[in-house]
Amino acid sequence: MPLIGYARVSTEDQTPLPQTQALKSAGCTEIHEEHASGGNRARPVLARVLERVGKGDTLVVVRIDRLARSLSHLLDVIERLEAKGAYFRSIQDPIDTASPQGKFTLQVLGAAAEFERALIRERTRAGLATARSKGRIGGNPGLRARDPSALRKLKLARMDSYMERLNETAQDWVAHVRRLRPDMAWEDVLRIINAPLPPDRRWSQSRLLRAVKAYVRDGFLPDTVLGRAGRRDTDDRLPAIVAAIKGADPDITLHAICERLEAMRERTPRGRTRWQPSSVRMLLERAGRLGLLK
């Protein structure tokens, strides 16, 4: 069972060496290091690690806070790993999803998160009921009066809330957009992003474009990703798609690429729905000749 280590420090002045040594001692044969804030979910190294892990692999960290600073982010990462048949382990915390005890701990954390959300909802309802019983109208007086300052604060608060929710999903799409745009049309980028995701986490094109524009506005993505995609020859389209899948995970197998193409409902060069490794190999060779493989 391959163990893949992930080490993170917040600033360039800090060293991940103690973490990497602990990960090596735990048996990790592959270790990825990142300098990034724990509150930032759009971490390119973490995104690549989560993209490349496969069935039977275990993602290992020294402590949970090296991976996630919030329970929702932790559970989201573990859900992604489980969807791939992979596991998660924290050396200094009692979590190892490959063991019954670790799974139980995870279930307790999930239940605690849901209980906390229920308490917040209940306190909100109780507060509104108390206010109504005293004849007070809920809401912001400035908003009711259409005060420009209050409206501006509301807009900024909503924008911050949207960006926070967006950061929770960044690992699903940012790396693909950065790598594929504007060379590939949005329709194909969208299908590549959605192929490995469960149905309830898939993107629509309008939602993806809104997210990309927000990241461009805040400087997380270059504005070139919004450029107009050049017209691609029909014969080059399939090699470009296969090259994009391979580029996201250099170690992906031909069989896995077949499964990804079938999940995208992409037809073979002969118009069939079932893909064979030989067809993928042929397209990869063509992509190499076209200079599409990096």
N, C-alpha and C positions, 0 to 999 in steps of 0.2 A: 504494500500500500504506500505509494509515493507521498512523502510529506513535503509540502511547499510552505516555506516560511515567509512571513511578511513583517518587516520592521519599519517603524515610523518614528521620526523625531520632528519637532515643530519648527526648528530654525536651522539654518546652515551652520550655526556655531555649535550645535549639539552633534554628538556622534552616535550612530546606531550600533557601534561596535559591541557594547554589552548585550544588546538584544540579539545580534547575529551570532555571538558566541553561545548564548543560551539556546538559540534555535538549532545551531549545529550539534550541540550536546544532546538535544532532543531527537536528533536523527534526520533533520531536514537536509535533503540532497539538493535543494534549490531554494535560494533566499533572495527576496526582492526588498530593496531599501527605498524609502521615500522621505523627502523633507517636505512636510506640509502640515497645516493645522488640522487637529482632530475634528474641529467643527466644520471643516470643509469636506463635503461629501464628493465633490468633483475632483478626485485625486487620480491623475492619469496612470500612475503605477498600479494602484489598487484596481482600477478599471481593467487594465491589461491582465492582471492576475486572475480576476474573476472571470474574464473572458476565456482564458486558456485552461483553467482547471477542468479536469475531466472526471468521468465516472471512477470512483474508488480513491480519488485523490483526497488529501486532508490539508486544509489551510490551517496553518499553525501561527499563533502570535504568542508573545511572552505574557501580555496582559490584555484584557478586553479593551482598555482605553487606548491601546495602540491601534486598534481597528476602528472602534466607534466610540463617540462621546455620548450617544443617546441610545436608549433601549430600542427605539423604533428603527434606527439605522442598523443596529446589531441584528435584530430579527429579520430585517430586510435582506442583509447579506447572507444570513444563514438560510433563508428561504431560497435565494438564488443558488446557493451551493446544493441544497437538497434537490432542487429541480434538475440539476446535472448529475445527481447520484454521488455527490461529493460530501465531505464531512468538514466539521470545524472543531478546533481544539485550542484552548487557552492554557498555557503551561502553569500559570500561577492562579488560575480560577478553576472551579469545579465544573468545567464545561468541556465535554468531549462528545459530540453528537454521534460518534460511532459506538458509544456505550449506553446501556439502559439508564445508568445514573446521570450521565450528561444530558440525555434527552429529557429526563424528568426535571432537572434543573432548568432547562430551557422552557419547558412547559410552565413551570412556576413563574419564570420571568414574564412569559407571555400573559399569564393570568393576572400578574401584578400590574402589567401595563394596561390591560383592559379594565381592571378594577379602578385604577387611577383615572382613566377617562370617564368611567361611570360616575365617580365622585365629583369630578369637575362639572359634568352635565347636571347632576343633582343639585350642586351648590348654585349653579346658574339659575336653574328653575326656581329654587327656593328664594333666591334673592329677588327675582322678578316678581314672584307672587307677593312677597313682603312689601315691595315698593308699590305694587298696585293696590294692596289693601290700605296703604297710607295715602292713596290718591296721587302718587307720583307717577309721572309718565317715564317709561324707560327710554334710554338712548341719550345721546349727547345733545345738550341744549344748543350748542353752536351749530350742529348739523341741522337741527330743526329750524334754526334761524337762517340757514344757508350762509353762515359766516365763511368767507373765503379761506381764512386761516385754518378753521376746523376741517373744511373740505380738503385742503391741501394735506393736512396731517392724515386724514382718512385714506387719501390716495396713496401716500407714502407707506402707510401701515399695510394696506392691501398689497402693494408692490413687494414689500419685504416678506409678507406671508407667502406670496406666490413664489418668490425666489427661494425661500426656505423649502417649500414643497418640491420645487424644481431640482434643487440640489440633491434631494433624496433619490431622484431618478437619473442623475447625471451619468452614472456609470453604465446606464443602458444605451446611451446615444451619443454622448459628447465625442468619444474617441472615433466613432464611425463618421460623424459629420466632419470632424477635423481632417480625417484621412481621405474621405471620398469626395467632398465637395470642393470646387464646383465641377470636377471632372465627370461626375455621375449625376444623372437626373434624380430629382427628389423622389420620384415614384420607386426607383430601384433602391435608393438609400433607405427609404422607409421599409421596404420589404426585407432588406438585410438586417435592419434593426429589430424588426418584429419577429423574425423567424425563430430565434431561441427563447423568446419571452412567452410566458403563459398568457392565455387570452385576456385576462383581466388587467394586464400591464402593457398591452400593445398600444401603439400610437396611431392617431389619425394624422394625415398630412398637415391639416390646419393647426393642430395642437403642436406638432413638431416644429413647424415654421415659427409659431409664436414663441416657443422655448428658445429656438436658435436666435431669433431677433433679440430676445431679452439678454442672452449670453453675449451677443455681439455688442449690445448697448453698454453692458457693464465691463467689457474688455476681456471676458473669459474665452471668446472665440474671435478670430480675425474676421473683418468684414468681407473678406474675399469669399467666405463660404456662402454668402448670399448672391454671388455672381451668377449670371445666366450660364447654364450648362451648355456646352457646345454640342452640336448635333453629332451623334455617333453612328457609324455605319452599322447596319443590321448585323453583319457578320462579326462585328467586334463586341456586341453587347454581352453575349454569354461569356466570352473570355474575361471581360471586365468584371462581371458579377462574381465569377469563380475566383478571380484574382483578389477581389475585395474580401471574400470570405477567408481565403488563405492568408491575406495580409493581416486580418484581425487575429488570427491564431496560426502562426507558422507551423506548429506541430500537429495541426488538425489532420486526420486521416482522410483518405479518399472516400471511404464509406461514410464518415461523418459529414463530408461535404455533400454527398448524395442525399443524406437525410435532411440537411439544411435546405438544399434546393427543392426537395419534395415538400418541405414545410412551407416554402415560399410559393408553392404551386407553379414552379418554373418548369416549362417543358424542355425536353431534350432537343438537340438539333434536328432530330427526326420527328419531333412532335409528340413524343411519348411522355407519359406521366412518371414512369419509373426510371430512375437513373442507375447507371452502372459505373463502377470505378474507372473502367476503360474510357468512357466518355469524358469523365472529369479530368483524367490524365491528359487526354488529347487537348482539352480546352486550356489546361494549365500550360502545356507546351506552346500553344498558340499565344497565350497571354505573355509568356516569356519572350517570344519572338517580337511581339508588339511593344515590348518594354513596359508592360503593365504590372509585372511582379517586382516588388522592391525588396 
